[in-house]
Amino acid sequence: MEEPIRILHVIGKMDRAGAETMIMNLYRTINRSKIQFDFMVHSSEKGDYDDEILALGGKIYHVPYFNVANYFDYTKKWKEFFKSHSEHKIVHGHIGSSAAIYLKIAKKFGKYTIAHSHALNSTIFSERIKYGIVSYPTRHIVDYFLACSLLAGQDRFGEKVVKGNRFSVLKNAIQSDNFSYSDEVKEKKLQELGLKDKFVIGHIGRLALAKNHTFLLDVFKEVAYKKNNAVLVLVGIGPLEDKIKQKVKDLKIEDKVIFLGLRKDIPELLQAMDIFVFPSLYEGLGVVVVEAQATGINCIISDTVPDEVDIHADLLQSLPLTKPASYWAKKILETRINNRYSRQSEVIESGYDIKATVNWLQDFYLEQEIDRIRN
């Protein structure tokens, strides 16, 4: 039996975050007799998906986190790796900050290289400058470019790359079957969370600057003032968790804000929510909004979220962040909670079903391998 092509995915750590979850969706669905994923992670710690990766036949390798000061050690580790691992013909890079280093080394060892943008750069000027300096050379090194949206591609690779013939948008597809809405599932999850008869506003995302939790809490405070049974459910972890919890205390809404941390039951939690609010400062895509729409929930999002997130199910309201919290609260309270039903057909028609994305990516990988053999 012919061995599968082994793809080396370069990532930070395989935890339950947006890009990592998307990669796992691809990995679970792809024909693993033809394509096998391995992972180079920038961490010595165990990731949330590590056990599943090993069970699916993948291998996990480790390099230190790149911090500029360890440049020489970092490059040495990569050179040593490629000298002893000739089995990876394609290197698919998801870490942008050091992509110009590891993908350049990969090319010297004859690998086909892919740079994949999953997000926009920070809105903080100093951080954008630092990231730009180390990542800019990537656009002159790699063989092909992928991004979760046009905006994410333009932001990282530039207009010239995006308009060229070596760029594609690879949609952050979901396993749409998992997000099929059920009244029974909703009632069961509400019972489990103790939220029966509550007006549940939900948010799923890393507790980090980009997700704009500070503003979300201001919005919720306005909603709770007018709707006594309103609760805010926050799913996720992150570096700002302590600050966000402190703001909850400062606003005196501790009894109305529920921190659920990292969860495996995202489809069920989305079904338990009455409205999904996503006021991000910036997003590469925001795939959780696609997941939310798949369950038939009304979503209020910031106008900084790329238009590609809309699956055309008439469930989105896009609001400017220049409007005050009171304006957002008013829109939330005015939103009609209609009878819910699954929107799988809209997910499929919009190209966000995992099967279509996997078919494209699998054919792409195989095509590069065939070209390599011919050359």
N, C-alpha and C positions, 0 to 999 in steps of 0.2 A: 504493500500500500504506500502511495506517495505521501511524503511528509507534508504537513501544512506549511504555508509561508508564515514565518514568525515576524510579527510587527512589534517593534519596541516603542511603547508609549512612554513619553517623558512627562512626569507630573510631579506635583509637590508631595502629596500624601493621599492615598486612596480613601478619603473620608466621605461622608454623605454630604457633599456639596454639589453645586450645579453641574460643573464640567465633569466631575468624577462620576456622578450619577448618570449623566448622559453616556459617558464612555462605557459604563457597566451595562446600560440598556443595549448598546451596540454589541457588546461582548456576549451577552446572554443570547442574542438573537442571530448573530452571524454564524455561518456554516463553519464550525470549528474543525471540520475535517479538511477544510481548504485554508482557513485563516486562523491563526492562533495569536493571542495577545500576550505579550510580556510587559512588565512595568519597571521603569527606573524611577524610583521615588527619591525626593530630596529630604529624607527624614530617616532616622533610625527607629522611630516609633512605629508600632503596629497600626495600620489603618483599618477603618470600619469594614472595608470590603476585602481585606487580605485573605481571609479564610475562603471566601467565595471564589476569589481569583485562583487560588491554589486548587480548589475543588474542580474548577473548570479547565484545569490543565495549564494555567499560566504560571510564569515565574516572576519573582519580585526581586529586584536588585536595588542597591542603595548607594547614593552619593551624598556628600555633605551639602547642606544648603549654601548656595552661592551668596557671598556678601562682599565681593570686590577684593577685600583683604586676603581672601584665600584663593585668589585667581590661579596661582601656579599649582597649588595642590589640587584644585578643582579640575584644571586641564589635564593634569597627570592622571587623575582617577579615570577620566573619560578615555584617554589614550590606552591605558592599561585594560580597560573594559573591552574596547573594540579589538584590541590585539588578541584577546582570548575568547571573543564571541563573534565568530564569523557568520553565525546562523541568522542574524537579523539583517535582512536586505533593505528594509524600510524603517526609517526612524521618524516617528510622528510626535512632534514636539508641542506640548501644551503649556509649557512654562516659557513665558516671553522674556523675562528679565535676563536670562542667560542663554537664550536660544542661539544668539550669534556665536557663542562659544561652542556648545555641544553639537550644534548642527554643522558648523564648519569642520569640526574634527570628524564627524560622521561622514561628511563628503570626502574627506581625505582618505577614508577607509573604504570608499566605493559604495556608500549607502545612498539610497534615494531618500531625500529629506523633505519633510512637510512641516510647515509652521502653522499652528492653529490658534486663532484668536477667539477667546470666549467672552471677552468683556471689554469695556472702554477703560482707558487710563483714568487715573484719579483726576478730580477737578482741582486738586491742590497744585498750584503752579510749580512749586519746588519739586514735588514728587513726579509730576509730568516730565520735567526737565531731566531729572535723574534717570527715569525709566527710558526716556527717549535716547539718551546718550548711549546706554548699554544695549538697547534693543534695535536701534535704527539700522545697524549693519545687516540685520537678518534679511531685510528685503533684497539685499544684493548677494545673498549666499544660497538660499534654499531653492529647491526644484519646484515646489508647489505651495500654494497658500490656501488655507481654509479659514472660514469665520462663521460665527453663529448668526451674523446679520451683516448687511452691507456696511452699516455704521461701524460695527466692530472691526471690519476689515479695513475700512478707510482710516480709522483712528490709529491702528497699529501699523499697517503696511503702506498707507498712502494711496492717493487717488490713482496714480499710474499703475500700481500693481492690481488694484481692484478692477480697473478697466482693461487689463491685459488678458491674455489667454491662459494664464497659469493661476487663476483664482476662481474659487467657487464658494458659494454659501452652502454650508452643510447644516441643515436645520437641526436644532436641538430637539430631536424627535422623542416622543414618549410612547410607552406601551399603553395605547389608548384603551384597551380592554380593561386595564386595571382601574380606570377612572370612570367606569360606568356608574351612573347615579342610581341609588336605591333608597326609598323612604325607610325601609327596615334598617339599612345600614346607618342612616342618619339618626334614627331614634335610638338605636343601640349605642352609638358613639356619644350622643348627648347624655344618655343615662350614665354611661361609664364616666364621663367627665363631670357629672353633676350639674349640667347646664340646661336641663329641661326647662322650657318656658322662658328661656333667655334669648335676647337679640344678640346673636354671636357675630362679632366683627373679627375677621381673621387676618393674620399676616404670617407668611412663611419666608424666612430669609436669615442669612447670617447677621448676627448682632454687630454690625460694623457700619462705618460712616456712610457708605454708599446707599444703604437701605433707608436712611433718614428716619430712624425710630423716634428721634426727638420731636420731629414735626408730627409724626403719627400719634404720639401721646397727647400732643396739644389738640389735635383733631378729635381724638377720642374723648378727651375731657369735655369738649363742647357737646359731643353727642350724648355722653352720660348725664350731663346737666339737664338735657331735655327728654331723655328716654331712660327711665329708672332701671329697666331690666337689661340694659346694654352691658355686655362684657367684651373685653378684648383678649383674644387668644394669640399669643406670640410663640411661634415654633422656630427654634434655631438656637445656636450658641455663637459666641464670638467675643472679640476683645473688648467690646463696649458694654458687656452684660452688667457689670457693677454700676456703671454710670446710668444705664437705662433703668435699672431697678431703683437707683437713688432718685431719679426723676419721678418715677411712679410714686414714691413716698412723698416727695415734695409737692406733687399735685394732689396728694391725699386720695388716690384711687386704687390703693393696694387691694381692696376687696373686689375690684372689678377687672383687674388685669391678671391674666394667668400665663405664667411662663412654663411651657411644656418641654423646653430643651430640645435635644436631638431626638427625632422620632422616625420609626420605620413605617408608620401607618398614615402616611401623607394622603393617600386617596380617601381614606375614611374621615380624616380630619377635615378635608376640604368639603366633604358632603355634610359635615356637621355645622359648617359655617353658613350664615345667612348672607353675608356680603364679604368680599375679599378686597382689602385696601393695600395698595402697593405704591407708596409715594417716593420711589427711589430718586436719588440725586442724579445717578447715571446708571445705565445698564447696557451690557452687550446685547442681551435679548430679554431675559426675564422669563425663562421657560416655565416657572411655576405659574405664571399667568395663563399659559396654554393649558397646563394641567387643571387649573381652576375652572377655566371655561369648559373643558371637557366634562366636568361634573355638573355643568349648567348653572354655575353660580354667577351672580352679577359682580363685576369687578370695577373698582375705581382706581385708576392708575395715574401716575404723573406723566406729563407730556414729554418727559425725557426718555421714556421707555420706547424703543424702536417700534415703528408701525407694523413690522413683520409679526409682532406678537398677536395681532388680531386674527382670529380664525373665522371672522365674519358670522358670528352667531348672535349678533346684536346684544352682547353682554358687557361690552366695554364702555366706560366713560373715561376720557382722558382729560385731566385737569392741569392747569398751570401751577407750578410751585410758587409763582409770584402772588397767587391768591392766598388770603389768610386762612388760618385753621377754621374759622367760623364758616367760611364759604364751603370748604370741603365737608364740614359737618352737615351743613344744610343739604348738600348734594347726596350725602349718605342717607339722611333721613327722608329725602324725597324719593329715593330709589324704591321702586315697587318690587316686592319679593314675589315673583310669579311662581306658578307651579313648575317645579324643576323636572328636567329630564336630561338624559345623557346626550351629549353633542359629539359622539364619536364620528358621525358622518362628516361633520364640519372639520374635525381634526384631520381626517383622511384627505378630504378635498383640499385642505390648506397645506398638505405635504408634511404634516407633523407626526404621522404615524411611523413608528420605528421600522416597520417592514420595508417601506419605500427607501428610507435613508440607508438602511443596512444593505439593500440591494445595490444602491449606487456606490457605497463605499467599498463593498466587496469587489464589485467589478473594477473599480478604480485601482485597488491594491493589486488585483490579478493582472490588470493591464500593464502596470509598472513592472511587475515581475517578468511578464512576457517580453516587454521591450528590453529589459536588462539582459535576458538570455540571448535575444537576437543580436544585441550589440556586443 
